[in-house]
Structures are given as C-alpha cells and as structure tokens.
Amino acid sequence: MEIKEKNIIESPYKILESIEKKAWIDIYKAASRKTAENLGIKYLSFNSVKASIASSVDVLALNRVLGFESAEDLSEGLLKEIIQVYKGNNISRFFLQVHPGLLTEEISARLNSLGFTFYNNWVKLYRDNSPVKDIESDLVVEQTGKHEAKDFADILIKSFEWDDKLYKWFFDFVQRDNWIHYLGYFKNKPIAAASMFMEGESGWLGFAATLKEHRNLGAQHALIRQRFIDGLNNGCRHFIAETAEDKAEKKSQSFFNLVDMGFKKVYSRPNYIFYC
C-alpha cells in the first residue's frame, strides 16, 4: 500500500505503530536459541498485538506489549490473558502501550480496573523525504558489519545502562536483513551507535545511544542525518521514530535531536504499567 503524507497526518496510528512493531519483534527474532533460552527472550501474538518478553532483566523497554489496532485487541479477556503470560514468565512489571486513537473512557477504565496505571508517555515522530540540513561534526559515521558488532553492542549496553548479560543478544542483532547499523567515531574511537529498520518506503529509526562521557558532541545529529540519507538511497520516503516525551521537568535530548533534524511530533502514546 502506498503511504502518503496526508495519510500520516489524518490517520497516523496504524502506519506509525505497524513499522515499530515489525522492527521490534525482529529484534527478538535476532536472538540465537541459546541466547533466547539464557535470557528468557520470546514474543507472543494476541490478534494484532505483540507481547515482547526478556524475563531475565527488569527493563520496561524490553518487556512491553505493543501493536494494538482495534478495541477488540483491548477486550477484558485478552488483557487478562496477556497479564497471565507475563506473570507466568516471572516478570515483575511490564509496559502496555496504547495509541491515543484507541483510548476511550471505557478502555481507560478497563485498564485501570485490571491493575494497569499510567506511567508516562512516549512520543511518535514522523519525517518526510524533504532535504535534511547539513551539520558540522567532528564525528565519522560508518555502517557496522560483523567485525564492528562488538563495539555496537558495547555502546548500547553501556549507554542504556543495561545488564552485561544482554551483550550477546545485541551482538547477534547486527546480522539481520532489512537493518542498517551504525557507529559514530570520534578521534577514531567508537562513541555512539544507532540503527534503522526498512520496509517498503518506510524507515524506522531506533537505538540512538552515545557513551555518557562523549555526549554533546553532535553524535546523534550525525547519525540521524546519515540514516536519512541511506534510507533515501534505499527507497524510503517516510521516517518514523519514538522517544521519551520532552517535559519542562525532564528534558529529552533525543526528542530535541529528532525535531532539530526535521522530525515532527504526531502524537503522544501512553505507557501503562502493570506490576505482577
């Protein structure tokens, strides 16, 4: 189906949610059988919904339910089934992410009655294929391959302050079709990483990570720009991302970086948390 910018603005939810869901589940498919067994990595389908699980770590981003497309996906029976799946995998808490097009008063009340509570918002952003601005940077951005997978995984784990046990998963993640992974080098040292998943005319930007001691050097601006250029060269006309909400009391550098490089906020998506 051809995607037009008018569709993005007037009916954004399915288009913007769909590519994130496909990209996210492909990350779980990247885990080898041994890694999946060691880390409790799996994903399950409930209608259009995907429940992603990494039971060995208490990381909400890695234990979340996404891809809701209709009110039927939020029936009481299905929600109870999802809850039991996470409880059965010994997970202490997980996210349920519902786009605002589905959040009626009835569904909000149902979520609350089942024990889900509002936690925070992520924002969904979109960029068309209009020219991207030039930037001045001392960084060199290069695509990663098998030989750079160690540096890529190291930067993700350290930047997000995740458990070292996740290293092998994200090392394997580099070897996937439909993805391009990147490293940003400062004085020949890899200090930042990022990824892009592509399907048809759409590119999903994820995993923007910079080592703490090397932030504020413009690494993510450079990585956004390179992903945009490579996406265009691979036939992408639509670019999609999500990140933490930018608030007065808690600024989001990632949000600023994306907006500064031409992305526009389309909607805020609530994260509901469930404590098992």
Helices and strands as residue ranges (DSSP letters): H 5-10, H 13-29, H 33-39, E 41-46, E 49-54, G 60-62, E 64-66, G 71-74, H 76-88, E 93-97, H 105-113, E 117-127, E 139-143, G 146-148, H 149-159, G 164-166, H 167-172, E 179-186, E 189-199, E 202-210, G 212-214, H 219-233, E 238-244, H 253-260, E 264-275
